[in-house]
Amino acid sequence: MTEQHDRETDDGEIYLYKYWLALKRRWVFLASLVVIAVGATAVITRQMPKTYRVSATIIAGRMGSVGNNQTESLAATDDIVELIKEDSFVGKIIDSLGLDKKQYSPKLSNGLKAQARKGGELVYISYDTVDPETGKKIVSTLIDQIKKMFDPRAAKSQRIFDADILGLREAINVAKLEQKKANTDIESLSQQIETAKEKAGIDITIKEKEKEGANGQIKHLDDRIASLQAAKDRLNKSLTMLEANTQDLVKGKTEVIGNPGTTDTFSRILFANDLQQNIAFINTTYDRLQSCDMEINKAQDDIQQLKTKLAVLDESIKQLTLQKEADIKGFQQEIQQLALRRDEEIPGKAKEKEAEINRLAAEKDGIESIRAVSEPDYIDIPVSPKMTANLAAAGVISILLGSAIALVRGRREWL
């Protein structure tokens, strides 16, 4: 049976059983090597300085809404990650804390790590150090330096929003003043309507009084004409009587003058006086009739002028009434336009500006500076050296190394 296991195959391979036997015979060596390696690793690991990981998470901040409920980041996370890697930025941290550049510059350059998820707004910062308290100060200072670099953007954006909001509020105040002015103008126009009515009423009253006076004059002239006509009729009757009396006198003239013997001188003188007196009365009556005709014609002319004046006054009253109605209608249209502007246009614009103010205020409130979501801190468990991993690695390596040595020595014995 031993010979069967000890012989080689035709292709020169050795059965694994031989390896097992070689390891089995040297198990004490293997165990000793593993114990020594693991023990030495444990001692060395305990003596190595412990490294702790200080970590923090910051949010990149927001510049406000950019539409469709989306927000614009104050700073791109990739930019923050690249900034942390820059030597000049590391130098600012060292200077801020008053640390030794030669000692801490390589430590920070190698130990500071930053990661960000693509499209996200969080930046994860870590720093491995043997002095975790100093590490916390370093990470805190790093966050402060990032804020100092990017916060002016947020402040500028807030100032822009404040200026826009202030401008809109001033526009609303102007709109309120316009409303007050519209009210004042409406009151003024209403007063102008009353003034127009009052003035037109006064002018029409004056014209009506003038009409009344003209109608009175016409009545007076009509009465005068009637009186003159009556006087004329009386004069005509007197004239007829005088003419008849004169004719009678003329007929008796022959008898008086033709028979001088029958009449005395006194009778002839008296006859002549009567005749002359009648002729004088006739002439006076004719004169008075002509005077009556002239006065009647003048009165008729005056009546015609007064009627013309009445027609002019009626037209003036009509024009004054139309002008008053036109002025009132114009004032009322202006009042309607001002009321529409006061009650609808101006409040509508003010409402739009209020909505814009609310939108801008919401965007302003959406502005966030860079801030720490989780403050710099560390867990009291070192990230290196890792005892378990080191011991496991020492055990595996020692087993592999011991097995290799055992197999080499066994193979020499086989040969």
Order of alpha helices (4+ residues) and beta strands (2+ residues): alpha-alpha-alpha-beta-beta-beta-alpha-alpha-alpha-beta-beta-alpha-alpha-alpha-beta-beta-alpha
